[in-house]
Amino acid sequence: MAQAAVEWRRFRLSTVEETAVAAGEGALAEAPKAAEGATAYIVREEALAAEASRLARILESGGVEVLGSTAGGGEPVKSLGWVERLWLSMLEAGVERSTTVYIMGGGALLDAAGFAASTFMRGLPTVNIPSTTLAAFDAAVGGKTGVNLVGKNMVGTFHNPRAVIVEPGIVAGQPGEGYRDGFAELVKHVALSGERELAASLLIQALDRRPGPLARLALWSLGYKMQVVARDPREGGLRRILNLGHTIGHALEAASLYTLSHGKSVSIGLAGELELSRRLAGLPRREAEEVLGMLSTIGLPLEPPPGLAREAAGLVGLDKKREGGGVIMPILERLGRPRLSRVPVETVSRLMVELWGGG
Ligand SMILES: NC(=O)c1ccc[n+]([C@@H]2O[C@H](COP(=O)([O-])OP(=O)(O)OC[C@H]3O[C@@H](n4cnc5c(N)ncnc54)[C@H](O)[C@@H]3O)[C@@H](O)[C@H]2O)c1
């Protein structure tokens, strides 16, 4: 019997642009198919030297010449200095406009190298190979690239990857708590879509790092995000529903000076914003509890560490989503039924203090 094959899904963004997503054990072997021209450049996590060598061998044997590679990873790469060094390395390696840049990494490396590729020679095609759960469930698609400048993600572009290749063995190798933290974005997609069966049935196995369930969840999660992105590629409106959990999440992340991980911040943010949805839009308690139950199963927090909420309450909406005294944020009437709403900043901050600010 043949092994479960790698599954491909294609998402059209415009008449000329699409992102294809391949997921499953052995997906890396599909890499040459995603090349636009005859040459490639690889950007990879420091920790993934062996996997990147395998990628290079696969590309070469598929007729794609690998011109060079650069290693890096984590938040420090999201700087203009790092991007400039990458540009120079690509120049030196002889990268041309038709060279495809393969980026094997977590969300930070995908953001930074994606930005570098999107601006080098006015834009090179990219292929994302996520190496963290956050990237495999969320950041690998959607086309947002960028680096930090004073604030997080202040400089960036929209540049959709030609393809995303989810090789579950690579994601499963992510060490530490970050592996579980990335599941917060999957739960966000469950709440927004209302589709809880697949995630509920595969969650425990994926948490155990089993490749098949992990690949299926990634394909579903990236697919959900792409359906939203395809309807609003530049975040003019609808796409903002993907910010569920992030208004409160970003405030907590910033108040902790980024010591609270993005995933944990989003998990607590989801808990707070589901309560807001109950109050403002009548989200049934049972449905909110289903989502909270999923976060608890994963081992994600539903409350911030003591003392953080009061400080975070003062930072609500200080990011890009604040408009005219209110924050535009998604509110759920039911699971699977989000709508964008302008919520006064005070409503969100008061809720945070009420829920978590005692003592
Ligand atoms: N563009 C988007 O749509 C989007 C969406 C959400 C988040 N983000 C960005 O993603 C970033 C966070 O991404 P993240 O949570 O993936 O963390 P990360 O990319 O910072 O990776 C976490 C750490 O793990 C290392 N690492 C990554 N994969 C590994 C592996 N397989 N084995 C060993 N080590 C590995 C990294 O070098 C880093 O030190 C933030 O900068 C955030 O702004 C972007």
The ligand as an SDF file (V2000), in Angstrom:
LIG
                    3D

 44 48  0  0  0  0  0  0  0  0999 V2000
    3.6340   37.1790    8.9820 N   0  0  0  0  0  0  0  0  0  0  0  0
    2.6500   36.7380    9.7260 C   0  0  0  0  0  0  0  0  0  0  0  0
    1.5360   36.5600    9.2690 O   0  0  0  0  0  0  0  0  0  0  0  0
    2.9000   36.4630   11.1900 C   0  0  0  0  0  0  0  0  0  0  0  0
    1.8580   35.9470   11.9760 C   0  0  0  0  0  0  0  0  0  0  0  0
    2.1080   35.6680   13.3180 C   0  0  0  0  0  0  0  0  0  0  0  0
    3.3750   35.9170   13.8380 C   0  0  0  0  0  0  0  0  0  0  0  0
    4.3620   36.4280   13.0440 N   0  0  0  0  0  0  0  0  0  0  0  0
    5.7050   36.6780   13.5850 C   0  0  0  0  0  0  0  0  0  0  0  0
    6.2810   35.4220   13.9070 O   0  0  0  0  0  0  0  0  0  0  0  0
    7.2810   35.6160   14.9100 C   0  0  0  0  0  0  0  0  0  0  0  0
    7.1820   34.4910   15.9260 C   0  0  0  0  0  0  0  0  0  0  0  0
    7.3670   33.2790   15.2430 O   0  0  0  0  0  0  0  0  0  0  0  0
    7.5980   31.8870   16.0140 P   0  0  0  0  0  0  0  0  0  0  0  0
    6.6550   31.7680   17.1450 O   0  0  0  0  0  0  0  0  0  0  0  0
    7.5850   30.8730   14.9400 O   0  0  0  0  0  0  0  0  0  0  0  0
    9.0090   32.0520   16.6700 O   0  0  0  0  0  0  0  0  0  0  0  0
   10.4940   32.2800   16.0730 P   0  0  0  0  0  0  0  0  0  0  0  0
   10.4990   32.3110   14.6010 O   0  0  0  0  0  0  0  0  0  0  0  0
   11.0860   33.4330   16.7990 O   0  0  0  0  0  0  0  0  0  0  0  0
   11.1910   30.9260   16.5400 O   0  0  0  0  0  0  0  0  0  0  0  0
   11.3590   30.6560   17.9170 C   0  0  0  0  0  0  0  0  0  0  0  0
   12.7680   30.1350   18.1990 C   0  0  0  0  0  0  0  0  0  0  0  0
   12.9110   28.7870   17.7340 O   0  0  0  0  0  0  0  0  0  0  0  0
   13.9720   28.6620   16.7880 C   0  0  0  0  0  0  0  0  0  0  0  0
   13.4900   27.6250   15.8710 N   0  0  0  0  0  0  0  0  0  0  0  0
   12.5410   27.7670   14.9250 C   0  0  0  0  0  0  0  0  0  0  0  0
   12.2480   26.5750   14.3740 N   0  0  0  0  0  0  0  0  0  0  0  0
   13.0470   25.6480   14.9840 C   0  0  0  0  0  0  0  0  0  0  0  0
   13.1900   24.2390   14.8680 C   0  0  0  0  0  0  0  0  0  0  0  0
   12.4100   23.5080   14.0560 N   0  0  0  0  0  0  0  0  0  0  0  0
   14.1210   23.6400   15.6330 N   0  0  0  0  0  0  0  0  0  0  0  0
   14.8600   24.3480   16.5130 C   0  0  0  0  0  0  0  0  0  0  0  0
   14.7430   25.6840   16.6840 N   0  0  0  0  0  0  0  0  0  0  0  0
   13.8380   26.3290   15.9250 C   0  0  0  0  0  0  0  0  0  0  0  0
   14.1800   30.0670   16.2720 C   0  0  0  0  0  0  0  0  0  0  0  0
   15.4890   30.3060   15.8400 O   0  0  0  0  0  0  0  0  0  0  0  0
   13.8600   30.9310   17.4920 C   0  0  0  0  0  0  0  0  0  0  0  0
   14.9630   31.0060   18.3460 O   0  0  0  0  0  0  0  0  0  0  0  0
    7.0820   37.0070   15.4670 C   0  0  0  0  0  0  0  0  0  0  0  0
    8.1070   37.8320   14.9910 O   0  0  0  0  0  0  0  0  0  0  0  0
    5.7380   37.4440   14.8770 C   0  0  0  0  0  0  0  0  0  0  0  0
    5.6930   38.8410   14.6580 O   0  0  0  0  0  0  0  0  0  0  0  0
    4.1450   36.6860   11.7410 C   0  0  0  0  0  0  0  0  0  0  0  0
  1  2  1  0
  2  3  2  0
  2  4  1  0
  4  5  1  0
  4 44  2  0
  5  6  2  0
  6  7  1  0
  7  8  2  0
  8  9  1  0
  8 44  1  0
  9 10  1  0
  9 42  1  0
 10 11  1  0
 11 12  1  0
 11 40  1  0
 12 13  1  0
 13 14  1  0
 14 15  2  0
 14 16  1  0
 14 17  1  0
 17 18  1  0
 18 19  2  0
 18 20  1  0
 18 21  1  0
 21 22  1  0
 22 23  1  0
 23 24  1  0
 23 38  1  0
 24 25  1  0
 25 26  1  0
 25 36  1  0
 26 27  1  0
 26 35  1  0
 27 28  2  0
 28 29  1  0
 29 30  1  0
 29 35  2  0
 30 31  1  0
 30 32  2  0
 32 33  1  0
 33 34  2  0
 34 35  1  0
 36 37  1  0
 36 38  1  0
 38 39  1  0
 40 41  1  0
 40 42  1  0
 42 43  1  0
M  CHG  2   8   1  16  -1
M  END
$$$$
